[in-house]
């Protein structure tokens, strides 16, 4: 199986008006592959990866401070 795989090959699809089902499926799979490549480039971008830490810093800087608890009074015996 590994010998038959052609990574990132652009398959030739007939350009006549009546596409066969296998040709249409191949075209759709190539489009999906291209979109997945775009998503992978985006997901591994440094700007995208740093978004959670930036949001945590914004939350820490804009949240209200926690109210201080009053010390509990002991019971008189």
C-alpha positions in Angstrom: 0.0 0.0 0.0 2.8 2.4 0.8 4.2 2.1 -2.7 0.9 3.2 -4.3 0.5 6.4 -2.3 1.5 9.6 -4.0 1.7 12.3 -1.3 0.3 15.7 -2.4 -0.2 14.6 -6.0 -2.7 16.6 -8.0 -4.8 14.1 -9.7 -5.9 14.7 -13.3 -9.7 15.2 -13.4 -11.4 15.3 -16.8 -12.8 18.7 -17.6 -15.7 17.7 -19.8 -19.1 18.7 -18.7 -20.2 15.3 -17.5 -18.1 14.3 -14.5 -18.2 10.7 -13.4 -18.7 10.0 -9.7 -15.1 8.9 -9.1 -13.8 12.1 -10.7 -16.2 14.2 -8.6 -15.1 12.3 -5.4 -11.5 12.9 -6.3 -12.1 16.6 -6.8 -13.8 16.9 -3.5 -11.1 15.0 -1.7 -8.4 17.3 -3.2 -10.4 20.3 -2.0 -10.7 18.9 1.5 -6.9 18.2 1.5 -6.1 21.8 0.6 -8.4 23.1 3.3 -6.9 20.9 5.9 -3.4 22.0 4.9 -4.6 25.6 5.5 -6.0 24.8 8.9 -2.8 23.0 9.9 -0.7 26.1 9.0 -3.1 28.2 11.0 -3.1 26.0 14.0 0.6 25.8 14.3 1.1 29.6 13.8 2.7 31.2 16.9 0.1 33.9 17.0 -2.7 31.3 17.2 -0.9 29.2 19.8 -0.4 32.2 22.1 -4.1 33.2 22.2 -4.9 31.2 25.4 -2.1 32.8 27.4 -3.1 36.3 26.2 -6.7 35.7 27.2 -5.6 34.5 30.7 -3.5 37.6 31.1 -6.5 39.8 30.0 -8.8 38.0 32.5 -6.3 38.4 35.3 -5.9 42.1 34.6 -9.6 42.9 34.2 -11.2 40.8 36.9 -12.4 42.2 40.2 -10.2 41.5 43.1 -11.5 38.8 45.5 -13.0 40.1 48.7 -10.9 39.4 51.7 -12.5 37.0 54.2 -13.0 38.3 57.8 -11.2 36.1 60.4 -13.6 33.8 62.2 -14.2 34.7 65.9 -13.7 31.9 68.3 -16.4 30.7 70.7 -16.3 31.8 74.3 -16.1 28.9 76.7 
